[in-house]
Amino acid sequence: MNDNKLTVAKCSNAHGGHYRAIAVCKDADTGEIKFFDGDWRNNGSWSKAYCQGSTRVQSAGIETKVT
C-alpha cells in the first residue's frame, strides 16, 4: 500500500517559463483517480502537489508553460 501523499517538481533552469508538480492520486476504497496541482514556480524552487482526503499518489508529473 502506498501512503505517499506528496509529489514535487524542481527545474534548475526554467528558461523564463514556469513549471509545477502534478499529483495523480487514487482513492484506495473507490479506485477513483484525481489530479492535484502544485504552485507555479520559475525560480528553481520546489513545487509541491499533495493528494487530498483518502487519496494516495498513483504517479506524478510536471506541467510547464511559456510566459
FENLINPE-V153026 format. One record per pair of residues at least 6 apart in sequence whose ideal C-beta (glycine too) atoms are under 7 Angstrom apart, sorted by the first residue. I is the first residue (numbers start at 1). J is the second residue. D is the distance in Angstrom with one decimal. If there is no record, write none. Layout:
I_J_D, I_J_D
This chain:
2_56_4.9, 2_57_6.1, 3_56_6.3, 4_56_6.1, 4_57_4.5, 5_50_5.6, 5_51_4.4, 5_56_6.3, 5_57_6.6, 6_48_6.2, 6_50_5.6, 7_21_5.0, 7_23_4.4, 7_49_4.9, 7_57_5.8, 7_60_3.7, 8_21_5.5, 8_46_5.1, 8_47_6.7, 8_48_5.2, 9_19_5.9, 9_20_6.5, 9_21_3.8, 9_38_6.6, 9_47_4.8, 9_62_4.3, 10_44_6.6, 10_46_5.1, 11_19_4.7, 11_44_6.7, 12_44_5.6, 14_42_4.8, 16_67_6.7, 17_42_6.7, 17_64_5.8, 17_65_6.2, 17_66_5.1, 17_67_5.8, 18_40_4.6, 18_41_6.6, 18_42_4.7, 18_64_6.9, 18_65_5.2, 18_67_5.5, 19_41_5.9, 19_47_6.4, 19_62_5.7, 19_63_6.8, 19_64_4.9, 20_37_5.7, 20_38_4.6, 20_39_6.2, 20_40_5.0, 20_41_6.5, 20_47_4.5, 20_63_5.4, 21_38_3.6, 21_47_4.3, 21_48_6.0, 21_49_4.0, 21_60_6.8, 21_62_6.3, 22_35_6.4, 22_37_5.9, 22_49_5.8, 22_60_6.6, 22_61_4.3, 22_62_6.5, 22_63_5.5, 23_36_4.5, 23_49_3.8, 23_50_6.6, 23_51_5.4, 23_57_5.8, 23_60_5.9, 24_33_6.4, 24_35_5.9, 24_58_4.9, 24_59_4.6, 24_60_6.6, 24_61_7.0, 25_34_5.0, 25_36_6.1, 25_51_3.7, 25_55_3.6, 25_56_6.3, 25_57_6.0, 25_58_6.1, 26_33_5.5, 26_55_6.1, 26_56_6.3, 26_58_4.2, 27_54_5.7, 27_55_5.0, 28_54_6.6, 28_56_6.5, 29_54_6.5, 33_58_6.6, 34_55_5.7, 36_49_5.1, 36_50_6.2, 36_51_6.0, 36_52_6.1, 37_49_5.7, 38_47_3.8, 38_48_5.0, 38_49_3.9, 39_47_5.5, 41_47_4.6, 51_57_5.7
